Amino acid sequence: MTSQLQYIRRCNLIVSGTSGGGLDLSGLRIVFKIKKSDAQTPNTAEIRVYNLAPDTANQIRKEFKRVVLQAGYESNYGIIFDGNIKQVRMGREDGTDSYIDIAAGDGDVAYNYAVVNTTLAAGAKQSDQIGAASVAMAGKGVRKGHIADTGTAALPRGKVMYGNARDYLRQSAETSGTTWSIQDGKLQIVPLTSVLPNQAVLLNSKTGLVGTPEQAEGGITVKCLLNPMLKIAGKVKIAEADVSTAKLPDTSKDAPANKPAAISADGIYRLLTVEHGGDTRGNDWYSDLVCLDVDASAPMGKQVKKG
């Protein structure tokens, strides 16, 4: 279980082109907001870099296609975003400070343009359909990451695959009870009733937990110091006693039957969403997350091995 202490902030921002050349912008003031989830659409980044030389700003706008942002602390540092640059805007905040805004999507090119064109023979499995889609994604820059077992059910007849890879991944996910997403340039498929096989990230007052986690309808909401080890569908451990219990819902006849998410008795949760926000010259340096009791994501009361 990971429990690094958080000291001395670090940030590294690299933009690069298709030819492999790049620029390191880490020495400038950088403000960012990264949004990640397993919603089957690209994760996003909004990054503002201050006071670049005009020629450098123009070079980024015209030539560079990829952005990699690493952030954290000396003892806990890593990639929090790796994706395709969609737009670069230039402007000024005042008479002194200029900026460029970089809008980026994680695997955005593959999500929009990866196309499958193949045929599967009778007896093929969902893993074969996922494999064909992942090859198409790889052709647009998305590598293969953690791909869970999707079962042994076989197609009764052959299948022609022609269309967007994302559509076939969505079909396979619905059929096999999994969720697919692109995380830091890698295709990831994880069962709805399970988590990534990584160590749980321990969150408490000594490891960066800020304030009190709260029980809400959509999950357990948590704020902590910026932590790059928080991975979508990964394990987070929060002591049951640290979670603030939600007010009981209205149970009157006309009120909707909305219930708050379950608080995990053993403290193990699946990470649903995370937003990393930071300012290298300001106070903002936090991760806001929503997580769910692993068992709560199991359909029909099935239990999940939490490992």
N, C-alpha and C positions, 0 to 999 in steps of 0.2 A: 504494500500500500504506500503510495507516494505522499510525502508530507514535508516538502521543501519549505524552508523559511524564505521570506521574501525581503531581499535587501538589494539596493543599488539597481535602479532601473536601466534597462538596455533596449535599444531599438535599432533595427537595420532595415533600410528600404532600398531595394534594387529594382530598376526598370531595365528591360532588355528588349532587343529586336529579334527578328527571325534569323538573322545571321549569327547570333550568339553574343555580339557585343552588348555592353550594358553600362549603366551609370549607377554609382553608389551615392545616394542622397542622404545618407544617415547623419551627416554633420549639420543639417539644416533643421529648422523647427518643423515638426511633422504632427499633424492632428488627424486622427483616424477614427472611423466607426466601421466595424466588421460585423456582419450579421450572418449567422450560420444556423442551419436546421437540416432535418431530413425530409423536407417538404417536396422533394423530387424536382426542384427548380434550383438554378444556380445560386449559391451563396454570393453575397455582395460586399463590396468594399467602397467606402468613400474616404479618400485620402487627400488632405490639403498639405502642400509643401510651400513654405514661405521663402520669398526673396531669392529666387533663382536668377541667374544671369539670363537676359532675354534670349540669347542664342541657345542656351541649354533648354529653356522652356519650350522654344520652338522645335528643337530637336526631339524632345519627348513627344510633343503633339504630333509630329509628322512621321517619326521613325519607329517608335517603340510600341510593342504589342503585349508585353507581359510585365506583371508586377509581382514581386515577392516581398512580403512584410514579415519580419521577425520581431518579436517583442517579448518582454518579460522582465526577469531579474537575473542578476549574476548567477544565482543558484538554480534558476528555473527559467530557461530561455529557449524559444523555438519559433517555428513558423506558425503564424496565426492566419495567414492568407497567401494563396498562390493562385493567380488567375490571369485572365485576359483583360487587357485594357479596352474599354468600350468607348470612352470619351475623355478628352482632356480639355479643360476650360482654363482660360487665363483671366486674371482680374487684379483689382487692387482693393484693399480694405480701407486705405486712407492714403495720404500723401507720402507716407513712409514705406508701408508694407505692401508688396505685391505677392501674388500667390498663383499656383496652379492647382486645380481640382482634378483628381484622377478618379473616374468611376470605373469599376472593374467587376467582372463576374467570374466565378470559379467554374472553369469548364464551359464557359458561355458559348464558345465557338462549336465545341462538340455537341452541346445540348441543342443548338439550333441547326447545325449543318451535317452532323454525322448520319450517314444513310446506310442501311443494311441492304444488300442485294445478294441473296443466297437461297438455297433450298435445303430443308432438313428432311431426312428420310424418316419413314415410319419407325416408331420406337424411340425417337429422339426425346430427350428430357428437357426440363426447364433450364438446366445448366447448359445445354447445347444452344438454346435460344439466347441465353445470357452471354455465352461465349461469342456468338456471332455479333451481338450488339456491342460487346466490349472491344472486339477487333475494329469495328467501325469507329468507336469512340477513340481508340488508340490512334487511328489515322488522323484525328483532329486534336491530338495532344493530350488526351486523358489516359493515364496509365491505370493498370489494374491494381486495386487495393485489396481490402479484405472482402472476399466473396464467400458467403455462408453456403452451407449445404442446402439445396432447395428440393431435396426429395428424389424419389425414384419413379414417380408417375411418368408414364411414357405416352407420347402422341399415338393415337390409333392409326393415323395415316400421315403421309408426307405433308410438308408445309412450305409454301413459298413465302419467303421473307423479303419484302421490298417496301421500304419506308424509313421514317425517322427511327434511329436507334432508341431514342428516349421512349417511344411508344411501345416498343417490344420489351424494354426493361420494365415499364409500368405494368404491362400485361403479366409478365413473369412474377413481379412482386405481388400483384393481386392474387395470382393463382397459388403461389407458394407461401403466402402469409409472411412476406418479408417487406422491407422498405429499402429503396435504392436512393442513392444520392451521390454527388460528386463532392469530395472533401479534399481540399488542397491539391487539386489536379489528379485525384485518384478516384476510380469508381469503387463504391462501397455498397455492399448488400448485407443487411443484418436482419435476422428474424424479429418480428414485432414483439415476440415474447422473450427476447434475450438481449445481450449486450456484447460489445466488442471484447475480445479476450485480452484486454489490457488490465493493468493494475488499477484499482479504484483510486481516484483523487480524493484524499482526505481533506475536508474543509472544517476547520474550527477556528477559534480565536487566535491560535498560535500559527496557523498556516494560511491566513489571509481572509478568513470570513469577516465580512463587514455587516454589522447590524444583526438582525434576526431573520432567518429564513421564514417564509410565511406560507401557510397552506392556502391554496386558492383552487378555483374550479378547474383550471387548466393544468395544474401541477404545483409543485413546490417551487416558489420563486426565491432566488438566492442572489446575493451580491457578494463579490469577493475581490481581492486585489487581482490584477490582470494575471491570468494563468494560462499559458499556452498548452498545458497538458490536458485541458478540457476538450474532449473529442466527442462529436456527435455520435450518439448511441453508445458512448463509453460509460464506465461506472463512476459514480460519485458517492462518497460516503459522508453522511451528515448524521450526527447523533440525534436520536428521537427527541431527547430533551431540549435540543437547540431549536426545534421547529415550533413556531407560534401557531396555535390551533385557530382555525377559522371559526367565525360565528356560525352557528347552526342555521341552515337554510330555512326559509319560510315554508312551512308544511301545510298551509291552508289550501283549501280545495282549488282555488283559482291560480295559485302560484306555480310556476314551472318547477319540475322536479330536478333542479340542478344541485348536485352534491359536490363538495370540495374533494380534491384528490386525496387519496389515502396517504397517511404518514407511515413510512416503512418502519416496522418494528426493529429490523436489524440495521437500518440506516443506509441500505444500498439502493441507489436510484439509477435510472437510465437518463442520460442527458438528452433532452429534446431540442432545446434551442440555446444558443449562447450569443451574446453581443459583447464584443471587445471594444472598449473606447479608451483612447489615450491622447495625450498632448505632451510632447517631449519637453516643452517649456512651461507647462501648466500643472494643475493638480490632478486632472482626470487620468486615471490609470486603473481601470476596473473592468471586471467581467460580470455581466448580468446573465443569469441562466434560469431556465425552467427545466425541472426534471420530474420524473414520474417513478413511483414505486414499481420496480420491475414486474412484480406479480400483477399490478393493476393494468398492465398493457397486454396481459394474456386473455384471449377470448374464452368465453364460456367457463371461466373460473379455473382455467388450466394454471398449474404452477410452473415456475421456471427455476432451474438451477442457477443460483447467483454466483457460484464459484468463488 
